[in-house]
């Protein structure tokens, strides 16, 4: 098995494109679990995917996978296991998921790694069932709304070469719920939501493209298992920057530049908060930076449900009523 566990491949998409694993920002550096002495000992590798664990929450902060759609195999096998490399004390184990409505929600989905020959795909299927790759998802969320972004990956047709890179993780907030029971070693933090980033080489553009989503386990999504039929997923599409602020990770510059939703300037999460901004002066260099502006009251696709950068002169014309952007 160990020879197959090569983990996430940054060069997977090919054509000279590399997407590194996200780097921990200052806010979460001390929370990253290391299982060895090397600099890369915080990355736990499986077949076609890797995870980075939280010491405080005993859960993965990010699970990164490579999917080759053209080599996908339909296989059975899903034996959940506690990874001895990580240790039971650093994972939320099976007791937390018994006799309650909380599913062992795959971060990297099982079908995202079941590719290659039958031998590899079968073992990848089981390898996806590490408790390190699970997070508490309410059954009404896991089996309903969360399937929408998962289906985007499963049936993606925008990619050029059938290769997709996928990052997934939980959203932890100050208002997270906690689950406890008598036989649990310690209480379990329930994520407020989950995020997903997918990247691929565009069929039309021939360039790196990406999409990012965040969905929350809120009261509206936990009511029933019929929400997926009415959900408009583009309303949950976000910028890479927003996911950086939610997670404390800094993503590869290539991902930031490939995302169709703009959110500038990018200073990096270690260099202070990013925000909406206006030019600081009338200098040409300042005016040329543009203004980040949010609109949801027009039908034009470049505005609907997303943020974009518009030139300063267009912004002035808009707010002065001269021009209807």
C-alpha positions in Angstrom: 0.0 0.0 0.0 2.8 2.4 0.9 4.1 2.4 -2.6 0.7 3.6 -3.9 0.3 6.3 -1.3 2.1 9.0 -3.3 -0.5 11.6 -2.3 -1.5 14.8 -4.0 0.5 15.7 -7.2 1.0 19.5 -7.8 2.0 18.8 -11.4 -1.0 16.6 -12.1 -2.8 18.9 -14.6 0.1 18.9 -16.9 1.1 21.5 -19.6 3.6 23.2 -17.3 0.9 24.1 -14.7 1.8 23.5 -11.0 -0.6 24.0 -8.1 1.1 23.6 -4.7 -0.7 22.6 -1.6 -2.0 25.6 0.4 0.4 27.0 3.0 -0.7 27.6 6.6 -0.9 31.3 7.5 0.3 32.7 10.8 -3.1 32.3 12.4 -3.0 28.5 12.1 0.7 27.6 11.9 0.7 26.3 15.5 -2.4 24.1 14.8 -0.8 22.1 12.0 -0.2 18.5 13.1 3.2 17.0 12.2 3.7 13.2 12.2 7.5 13.4 11.8 10.5 15.6 11.8 10.8 16.7 8.2 9.4 19.9 6.8 6.7 18.0 4.8 5.7 15.7 7.8 2.4 17.7 8.1 1.2 16.2 4.7 -0.3 12.8 5.2 -0.4 11.0 1.8 -2.9 8.5 0.5 -3.7 7.1 -2.9 -4.4 10.2 -5.2 -4.9 12.6 -2.3 -3.3 14.1 0.8 -4.6 15.7 4.0 -3.3 18.3 6.5 -4.6 17.8 10.0 -5.5 20.2 12.8 -4.0 19.4 16.2 -6.8 21.2 18.1 -9.8 19.7 16.3 -8.4 16.3 15.3 -9.7 16.8 11.8 -8.3 17.6 8.4 -8.1 21.2 7.6 -7.7 20.5 3.9 -7.9 17.4 1.8 -6.3 17.7 -1.7 -7.0 15.3 -4.5 -6.2 14.6 -8.1 -9.0 13.1 -10.3 -8.4 11.5 -13.8 -11.9 11.2 -15.2 -10.8 9.2 -18.2 -9.3 6.5 -16.0 -12.2 6.3 -13.5 -13.2 2.9 -12.3 -16.5 1.8 -10.8 -15.4 -0.3 -7.8 -16.8 -1.4 -4.5 -15.1 -1.2 -1.1 -15.4 1.4 1.7 -13.9 0.0 4.8 -13.4 2.9 7.3 -10.2 2.8 9.3 -8.2 4.8 11.8 -4.8 5.7 10.3 -2.1 4.5 12.6 0.4 6.9 11.1 -1.6 9.8 12.6 -2.7 8.1 15.8 -6.2 7.7 17.2 -5.6 10.6 19.6 -5.3 12.9 16.6 -8.5 11.7 14.8 -12.2 11.7 15.3 -12.9 8.0 15.4 -15.9 5.8 14.8 -17.5 6.3 18.2 -18.4 9.9 17.3 -20.5 8.8 14.4 -22.6 6.1 16.0 -26.3 6.4 16.6 -26.7 10.0 15.7 -27.6 12.1 12.5 -23.9 13.0 11.8 -22.4 11.3 8.8 -18.8 10.5 8.2 -18.7 13.1 5.5 -15.9 12.4 3.0 -13.8 15.5 2.3 -12.1 14.0 -0.7 -14.9 12.1 -2.2 -14.4 8.3 -2.7 -15.2 8.5 -6.4 -12.6 11.3 -6.9 -9.8 8.8 -6.3 -11.1 5.6 -7.7 -9.2 5.7 -10.9 -6.2 3.9 -12.5 -6.3 0.2 -13.0 -8.7 -2.0 -11.0 -6.1 -2.8 -8.4 -5.2 0.8 -7.7 -8.8 2.0 -7.9 -10.0 -0.6 -5.4 -7.4 0.3 -2.9 -7.9 4.0 -3.5 -11.6 3.5 -2.7 -10.8 2.0 0.7 -8.0 4.6 1.3 -10.5 7.4 1.0 -12.2 6.0 4.0 -9.6 7.1 6.5 -11.2 8.9 9.5 -8.7 11.6 8.8 -10.6 12.3 5.6 -14.0 12.5 7.4 -15.7 15.4 8.9 -19.0 15.7 10.7 -21.7 16.5 8.2 -25.3 16.3 9.1 -27.1 13.6 7.1 -29.5 16.2 5.7 -26.6 18.2 4.4 -24.2 15.5 3.4 -26.9 13.6 1.4 -28.5 16.7 0.0 -27.0 20.2 -0.6 -23.3 19.1 -0.4 -23.9 16.7 -3.3 -24.4 19.7 -5.7 -20.7 20.9 -5.7 -19.7 17.2 -5.7 -21.7 16.6 -8.8 -20.0 19.6 -10.5 -16.7 17.7 -10.1 -18.2 14.4 -11.1 -19.8 15.7 -14.3 -17.4 18.5 -15.2 -17.3 19.0 -18.9 -15.2 22.3 -19.0 -11.8 20.6 -18.7 -9.5 19.9 -21.6 -7.8 16.7 -20.5 -10.2 15.0 -18.0 -7.8 16.0 -15.2 -9.2 17.9 -12.2 -7.5 19.0 -9.0 -9.8 19.3 -6.0 -9.3 21.0 -2.6 -11.9 20.5 0.2 -12.1 21.4 3.8 -14.3 22.4 6.8 -15.2 25.9 7.8 -14.6 26.4 11.6 -16.1 29.5 13.2 -16.6 30.9 16.7 -20.2 29.7 16.6 -19.5 26.1 15.8 -21.5 23.4 17.6 -19.9 20.6 19.6 -20.9 17.0 19.9 -20.3 14.9 23.0 -21.4 11.6 24.5 -20.4 9.6 27.5 -18.0 7.2 25.8 -16.2 9.8 23.7 -12.6 10.7 24.7 -13.4 14.4 24.1 -16.0 16.5 22.5 -16.0 16.9 18.7 -16.2 20.2 16.9 -18.8 20.3 14.2 -17.9 22.5 11.2 -20.2 25.4 10.4 -19.7 24.6 6.7 -17.5 23.3 4.0 -15.6 24.7 1.1 -14.5 23.2 -2.2 -12.1 24.5 -4.9 -11.7 22.8 -8.2 -9.0 23.5 -10.8 -8.6 22.3 -14.4 -7.2 23.3 -17.8 -10.1 24.9 -19.7 -11.3 23.2 -22.8 -11.9 26.5 -24.6 -9.2 28.7 -23.1 -6.4 26.1 -22.7 -5.5 27.9 -19.5 -5.9 27.1 -15.8 -9.4 27.7 -14.6 -10.9 27.3 -11.2 -14.2 27.5 -9.2 -14.6 27.9 -5.5 -17.7 27.2 -3.3 -18.7 27.5 0.3 -21.9 25.9 1.8 -22.9 26.2 5.4 -24.6 23.6 7.7 -27.2 26.1 8.7 -30.8 25.7 9.7 -32.1 26.1 6.2 -29.9 23.3 4.8 -30.7 20.9 7.6 -34.4 20.9 7.3 -34.8 18.1 4.8 -33.1 16.2 2.0 -34.8 18.1 -0.9 -32.8 21.3 -0.9 -30.5 20.1 -3.7 -33.3 20.3 -6.2 -33.8 24.0 -5.7 -30.3 25.2 -4.9 -28.7 27.6 -7.4 -25.0 26.8 -6.9 -23.7 29.9 -8.4 -25.0 31.8 -5.4 -22.5 29.9 -3.3 -19.5 30.6 -5.6 -16.8 32.7 -3.9 -13.3 34.0 -4.4 -10.2 32.2 -3.5 -9.5 35.1 -1.1 -12.7 34.5 0.8 -11.7 30.8 1.4 -8.3 32.0 2.5 -9.9 34.2 5.2 -12.2 31.4 6.3 -9.5 28.8 6.5 -6.2 30.6 7.4 -4.5 28.9 4.4 -2.8 30.8 1.5 -3.5 29.2 -1.8 -1.2 29.0 -4.8 -0.9 32.2 -6.8 -2.0 30.3 -9.9 -5.3 29.4 -8.3 -5.9 33.0 -7.3 -5.2 34.3 -10.8 -7.4 31.6 -12.4 -10.6 32.3 -10.5 -13.2 34.3 -12.4 -14.3 36.2 -9.3 -12.1 39.1 -8.6 -11.1 40.3 -5.1 -8.1 42.6 -5.1 -5.5 43.5 -4.0 -3.8 40.2 -3.1 -1.2 40.8 -0.4 -1.4 37.4 1.1 -3.1 36.4 4.3 0.2 36.8 6.2 0.5 40.5 5.2 -2.7 41.8 6.7 -6.4 41.7 5.8 -7.6 42.2 2.3 -10.5 44.6 1.7 -12.5 46.6 -0.7 -10.6 49.7 -1.6 -10.7 52.9 -3.5 -7.7 54.8 -4.9 -5.7 56.6 -2.2 -5.0 59.6 -4.3 -5.5 61.1 -7.8 -2.1 59.8 -9.0 -2.3 57.9 -12.3 -0.9 54.8 -10.7 -3.6 54.9 -8.0 -6.5 55.5 -10.3 -5.3 52.6 -12.5 -5.8 50.1 -9.7 -9.5 50.0 -10.1 -12.2 49.8 -7.5 -13.7 46.5 -6.1 -17.4 46.8 -6.4 -20.2 44.4 -5.6 -23.6 44.3 -7.4 -26.4 41.8 -7.5 -29.2 43.9 -9.1 -28.4 43.5 -12.7 -28.7 40.6 -15.1 -25.3 41.0 -16.8 -23.3 37.8 -16.1 -20.2 39.7 -15.1 -22.2 41.2 -12.2 -24.7 38.6 -11.1 -23.8 37.2 -7.7 -20.1 38.1 -8.0 -17.6 40.7 -7.3 -15.4 42.3 -10.0 -12.9 45.1 -10.4 -14.1 48.1 -12.4 -11.9 51.0 -13.5 -12.0 54.1 -11.4 -13.6 56.2 -14.1 -16.5 53.7 -14.5 -17.0 53.7 -10.8 -17.2 57.5 -10.7 -19.6 57.6 -13.6 -21.8 55.0 -11.9 -22.0 56.7 -8.5 -22.6 60.1 -10.1 -25.5 58.7 -12.2 -23.8 59.4 -15.5 -23.5 55.8 -16.6 -25.5 52.7 -15.8 -23.0 49.9 -15.4 
